[in-house]
């Protein structure tokens, strides 16, 4: 029997669904996060949105939860470089809300990865 999904897993699923939809509907929102060495920016953004939605569905369903939780942790690790780039760009900006948001995203990755790994163990 699969253990029920924890609250943090449910929040992560919701976050992935919302973020995935934004990736598909307004991919330009994520363009500034893309490091220059990543090819095909628009395609990577769209594919990562599809991945987030698929992983959210996978974490929601007990038979696929373990694999989806592990894959979600991997996806979060992979997109961390975009969050670092955003923080670097924000450091050069005079926009205080942008700086605060960009640097606040970095430590938020830790509980998100933890939630994904917990979902994978649920």
N, C-alpha and C positions, 0 to 999 in steps of 0.2 A: 504494500500500500504506500502511496506517495504522500508525504507530509504536506499539509496545506502551505500555500505560498505565504511568506512573511509580508508584512506591510511594506518594507523597503523594496521587496521584489515587485509588489504591485505598483509602487510609485515608479520604479524603473521601467516597468512595462508601459505605463502611461506616458512617461517621458520619451521613451523610444517611439511610441506611436505619434505623439505630437511632433517631435523632432523629425521623424521620417516623413510625415506629411509636409512639413515646411521644406524639407529637402526637395520634395517633388514639385510642390506648388510654387515656391519662391527660391530656387537654387542660388540666385544672386546674393541672398543673405549670407551664404557660406563662402562665396568667392574670396573675400578678404582673408579667410582663414587658411587658404591653400598655400603651402610652401611652393616656391617657384620650381623646385625640382620634381614636383608631382606632375606627371603628364595628364592631359585631357581633363582639366579641372571640372568642367561641367558634367562630364560622364561619371567621374569619380563621386561627385556630390550626389547625383541621381542614384547611382548604384548603392552608395552608403545609406541613402534614405530607404531604398527597397530593403536593404539588409536590416536596418533598424526595425522596420515594420515586420519583416519575417521573423526576426529574433524575438520581438515582443510576442508574436503569436506562438512561437516555439516555447517561450518561458511560461506562457499561460496554460499550455496543454501538458499535463503530466507525462505522457509518453515521450515527449521531446524536450522536456524541461532541462535535463542534465546537459545534453549537448548544446542547447540554446543558451544556457547560463554560461557555460565555458566559452562559447563563441562570442557571447556578449562582452565578456571580460576582455577577450582578445580585440574586439572591435573598439572598445573604449581605450585600450592601450594604443591601438593604431591611430586613433584620431587625436590622441594627446598631443602629437606634434603640431596639429592645427591650433590647439589651445595655447601652446607655448609661443607659436608665431603671433597669435593675437596679443598675448601679454607683451611680447617684444615690441610690437607695433604700438600698443597702448602706452608703453613706457616713453615713447618718443612724442606722444600726443599731449596737448594741453587740456584735453577733454577728461575731466575728473571722473564723471560717471562711467565713461568707457574704461578708464584705468581700473576703477574699483571692480567693475564687472569682469574685465579680462583676468585680473589677478585672482578674483574670487573663484573663477572656474577651475583653476589649477588644483586646489585642494579638494574641490568637490568630486574630482575623479576617484579619489580613494573610496568614499562610501558607495559610489556607483559601482565600482569594480567589486567591492565587498558584497553588495546586494546581488550582483550577477552571479558571483561564485556561490553565494548562499542559495540562490534560486536553483542553481545546478545541483545542489545537494538535497534540495527539498524532495 
